[in-house]
Amino acid sequence: MALTLEELKENLRNLRRKAVGRLFELRDRFVEKAKGLGFKVYNAETAQEAAFYIKENAQGVKVLSLNKSNVVINELRGEFKKLGFRTYIRYFGEFKNFDPQSFRKQVEDYWALPGLHQKGIFETFEMRNELEFPQKNGFFREYGAVLGANAVSSKEGEVFFLQHMSNISKDLREAKRLFIVIPLEKFTEDREEAVFQTKMIGIFGLESVLLDLQPKEEEIFDFEELPLSSGEQEVHFILFDNGRSRLLGSPYEEILLCIDCRACARQCPIGKHLMVEEDMVYSPKNYLLGFLLGFVSIFDTCLHCGRCEVECPVNINIPYLVWRAQIDFYSKKGRGFKKRLLDNPELMAKLGTSFSFLANLALKIKPLRKLMRYFAGIHEEAPLPTFPKETFRDWLKKRGEEWSRK
C-alpha cells in the first residue's frame, strides 16, 4: 500500500530510534551470523586500524575501487593514500556521453534543483540484484573493492547497498577481494527493516544526488581492462567504530539516527562551495560528524539557516548540534585572534573609525586585502563598508547640540 512522505518519515524515525537503542546487540547478532556463514569479520576501532587491516589482507594489491560512501571517502580514503594505495571512485567512471558544462548550466546550486517532493513525486523501486557471497569458482580481477554498506540485517546476516549507477554491482561481482565497511549505525533488526532503510536513502536523497553529479577525470580507472583469473572471492566485513560509540549517551547521540541520504545537503547554501577543494562527500551532518570524530577542523561557515533540519527525514536538529559543538570546542580550547575579532564587530568598527583613512585605503589595495584574509579571516573579495571619521553616535551628539542651540 502506498504511503505518503510523512508516513514514510514516521516509520523511518521509529525504525532508527529502535536501532540506535540496540546497536551493540544488533552488531553482535550480525557477527555471530556472519562468522557462522564462514565470513571474516574484523572490528576496527579507528580508521587507521581499518586501513591497516585492508593492507594486510590485500595481498600486494595496490588499486582500490571505492563507492561514494561517507565512511569510505571521508574517513578511510586518506588512510589508504598514506599506505600507498591508488584509490578511485568507480562511480565517476560510469558516466557516458555526459557533458559537464551543459549540466552545470542547469544545476549550478541547490536553488536549481527540481523540487520533486514538493510536487508529490518520489522514487519507488525494488531490489534489482541479489548476490550470494563469497563467490566460488568464478572469474575475478586483481583489485580490491572497499564498499560502505547502506544497511545491514542482523538477523539474516545480509548487507544492502543503494546504487545509482552500476559501479557497486560490478565491484561485487568482479573484485577478487571485497572489504565491506559497516559503520556502527547501519545495523537493523531484520531484512524487512534493512530493505526499508535502504529504500529511504534513495527516496530522500534523490534530489541531492544532482548536486555532485559531475564526473571527475582523476577518479576514472578502467577496471574492466584488468585481466580475469579464476579462483575464489575473498570477502571481509569490517565493523567500523572510529569514535561512534563515544556518541552513544552523549548530547550528540542523535547523529546516529542518520541514514546518510544527504537530504540535509539539498538546500545547504554553503555546502557545494565549501567542500569543493576538500574532496569530501558533503552534507551538514557529515561535516558535523567529521568534527566530532576529529577528522574535520572546527567550522564557522555554517549560517544556521535551519534548512538541514527541515529536510532531514528523521528530524535531527543539526543547527542546535552545530551550535553545541562550537560552544563545547571554544569553552575547552579558547578562541583564537580571528575568532575573537570576528565575534566582536563593534571592536572592528571602533578600530576602523579611529583609523578611518588607513582602513579605507587598505580596503582598496588587493595585497592588503589578502593579508586581511590571512590575519582576520575576511575574504579579499567580500564587500565591506567604508569607515567614516566619526561614529553615528558622535554625529548624532553634535547634531543634538546644534538643535538645542537653535
N, C-alpha and C positions, 0 to 999 in steps of 0.2 A: 504494500500500500504506500502510495506517495506521501511524503511528509513535507511540511513547509520548512523553510530555512530555520525559523525559530525553534521548531520541534527538533530538527536535527541538532541544533546547538545545545538544547537542553539535554538530549540524550548523550551528546558528547561530553558535556560538563559532568554529568553523573558518572559516566564511564571513567573519566580521567581522575575525578576525586577518589573514586573507589580504588583505582590502580595505585595512585600515589600513597594511599594509606597502607598498601601491602607490597611495596616494591621489593623488599628483600625476600619476602615469602615467594612472590612470583618469580624472582630471579632464581632462587634455589630450586623451585619446581622445574624450571626450564633446564637448569644444569643437570639435574637428575635424569630428566627425559633425554636430553641430548647425549649424555655420556652412555646411557643405556642403548642408544642407537649407534654407538661407536664413533661419535664425533670428538674432535679435540677441542677442549674448552679451556680458555685462559682468562684469568681475572686480572685486568690491568688497572692498577690504582692511579697511574699517571699516563700522560701522553707519551712520555719518554719510554715507559715500560712497554706500552703497546707497540711503539715503533721498533724497539729493540727486539721484541718477540717476532715481529714480522721479518726483520732482517735475519734472525737466527733460523727461521723456517722457510726463507725464500730460496735457499739452496743456490746462492750465487746469482739469482735473477736480479737485474738492476732496473727493469722497466715495470712501473706500476700504473695500472688503469684505475682511476678514481671516479666514483659517481659524485654528483654535485650535492653532496650532503654537508650540512653544517658541521657535524662532528669530524668528518674526514678532511674537509678543506680548511676549516678554521682552526682545528685543534691538532690535527695529525700531520698535515702536509709539510709544515715547517720542520718537523722532526724527521720526516723522510728525507728531505733535502740535506739535512745535517749528516745523515748516514750514507749519503752518496747515491740515493735512488734518483732516477729520472721519472718524474710523475706527469701524467696527462689526464685531463678531464675528458673522457671519451665522448661525453655528451656533445661537446663542441665540434667533434669530427663528424657528427651525424647530419649536419646541415648541407643540403644540396640545392644548388641554384638559388641561393639566398643572397639578396642584395642588401647589405647592412645600411647603406646610405638611404635607400628608398624606405626601409623600415624605420630608420631613425627619424625621418621626417614625419612619420605617422605617430610614433610613440616616443616622444622625446623625454617625457617625465610622467609622473603619476596623474597629472591632470588630463593627460591624453588617453588614459585607459577607458575602455568602453562602458564600464559600469553595468556589467551583465546581471549581477544580482539584483540591482535596483529595478531592472526590467523583468524580474521574475525568471531569468534564465540561469540555470546552473547545470553543471556536468552530471551525467549519470553514466555508470559503466559497470561492467562485471570483470572478473578476473580473466585475463587473456592467456596467461601461461602458468602452468603448474609443473614444476620440475622436482625430481627426486635426487637427493644428494647423499653421499658423493656418487658421481657417475663412474662406473667401472667399465673397463674395456672400451673406452672411447678414444676420440682423437682430439688432442688439445694443443694449444700454442704455449710456448715457453715465455710466459709473463705472469705477473701476479695482479690480481684484482682486489682492491680494498673498497668494500661497499658498506656504507652506513645503512642500517636497517630502518624501515619506517615504523614497523610494528612487529611484535613477537607474541605468539600464542604459547603461554607457559604449559598449558595442559597437553597440547598436541606436539609441542616442540617444533613449531613451524615459524618461518620468518617470512615477512611480507615486504615487498618493495612497490613503490609507485614510480613508474617511468613515463616520461613524456615523449621520448624517442625510442630507440631500440638498443641503446648502449648497455643497459643493465642486463637485458636478456642475452646479449652477445657475450658479455663477461661471464655470466653464469654458465653458459654452455661451453665457452672456449678456453677460459683461463685454466692453466694447469694447477695453479694454487689460488684458492679463494680464501680471503680473510674478511669475514663478515663481522663488522663492528656493531655492537649493540649497546648503546648508552643506557644507563640505569632506568631512565624514564620511559623506555619503549616497551616494557613488558605489560601484557594484558592477560586477563584470565584465560580466555579460550579463543578458538578460531573465529567465532562469530564476532567477538569484540575486536580482534585484530583486523579482520576484514573491514569492519565498520570504521575503525580509526584510520585505516589507510585510505578508504574512500573519502573521508572527510578532509584529508590533506589535499586530495585532488579538487574537491568542491570549493573549499575556502581559499585555496592557493591558486586557483585558476587564473585570476587576473594578474597576480603578482609575477607570474612566470614571464609576462611580456616585458617587465622592466629590465631584465638582463638577457633577453632572447637575442643575443648577438654573438656569433661565433668568434673565437679568438684563435688566430693563426698559430700562436705559440703553444696552444694546447693540442694541436692536431698531430696525431701519430697513427700511421696506418698499421694497426694491429693485425689486420687480415693478411698483411704481407709476411707475417711471421710464419715459419713452416709448421705444419701439423705433425704431431708424433703420437703414436698410440700409447696407452697407459691408463693409469687410474688417477682420478682427480683428488687433490688434497683439499679438504675443507676445514677451516679453523674458525671457531666462534670466539671473538674477543669481547668479553664483558667489560664495558668501559665506564669507569667512575670519573676520574680526573677532577675530583672536588665536588661532584654532585651530591654525594652522601652528606657532605657538610651542610648543604642547604636544607635537608630534612629537619623539621623542627625549628628552623630559623625564620626570621621575617621574610626571607626570600624563597621559601618553600613553594610558593605559588607558581614560580617559574617552571617547576617540574610538571605542571599541568599541560604545558605547551606540547603541541603535536608537530611543530615545525612546518606548518602550512605556509608561513610567511605572509599571512593576510595582513599582519601589522605593518608590513613594508608597503602595502598598496597605496597609502596616502601619506607616507612619511616624507616631509618636504626636504629633508637633508640627506636621506639615505643614498640615493643614486649618485650624488655628488661627493658625499663624504668618503665612500668606500671604494671609489674607482681605482685609487692607487694602492689600496691595501690588499687586493686580491682576496676578498672575503665574501662568503655567502652572507649578504647583509639582511638584517631585519633589526628593528629596535630591540627585540628580545635577544637576538644573537649578540648584539653589541653589549647589552647589559650583562648577559651571561658570561661573555668573554672577560669583562672587567671583574666580575665576582670570582671567576675561576683563575684570574691572574694573567691571561694572555692578551688582554687589551688594556691600554692605559686609560686613566680616568678621562671621561669625556664631558665637555661643557658645551657641546654644539647642539644638544637637544633643545628644541624650542618649547617643549612642554605644551604642545598644541592639543594633545589628548586623542589624536586620531587613531593611534595604535590601539588604545583601549577600546575605542568604538568598533574597530574592525575585528578584534580578537574574538573568535567563536567560543572561547572558554572564559572570557571576561577577566583576563589577567590585567591587573591595574599597573601597567608598565610605567606610566608617568610618576605614580607615587613611589614605585620601587627605584626609579632613577633618582628621584629626589633623595630618598633614604640612603642610597648607595653613595651619593655625593656627600651628604652630611656625615655619614659614618667615616668616609675617607678623610675629609678635611678635619674632622674632630680628632683623628688619630695622627695624621701626617702634618697638619697645619696647611696654611695657604701660602703659596709662593708669591713672588712680587707681581707677576702678571695677573694672577687671580685677585690679589688684593686691589690692584689698580682698577681692573675691570668691574669689580664688585662695588667700587666707590666712585660712581660717575661725578658726584659733587666735588670730590677732590680733584678729578681731572679737569672739571670746569673751572675751579679756582686757579689751578696752575696755568691753564690755557689763558684765562683772563689776565692773570698777573703778568704773564709774558706774551701778551697777545701778538705783538709784532713778530717775535721769533716763532711762535706757534703757527701763525698763518703762513709765514714764509716756508716753514718746514712742510706744511701740507701741500705745497706746490712743487717740492723738489722730490723727484722719484727715488733717488738713492736714500734720502732721509726717510721716506715713507716705507722703504724696505727695512730699514733699521727699526722703525717703529713697529713693524710686524714682528720682528725678532724679539725686541725687548718688551713691547707692550701687548703683543698678540692682536693688533689691529691690522687687517689686511690693507695692502697698499692701494687697492682699488676701491675700498669702502668709501662712500661719500660721507664726508664729515663737515659739520658746520664751521664757519669761521668764528673766531673769538673776538668779541668787541673789547674795547678798552675798559669798559665799566660793566658791572653786573646789572641785571634788571632791577635788583633791589636798590642799588645805588642810584640808578637812573630815576626810579620812582621817588626816592627820597628827595632828590634835587627838585623834581617837578612839584612835589608836595610843598617844599619850602617856597618855590616860586608862586604857587597858587595861594599859599597862606599870606604872602606879602601883598598879593593882588587883592 
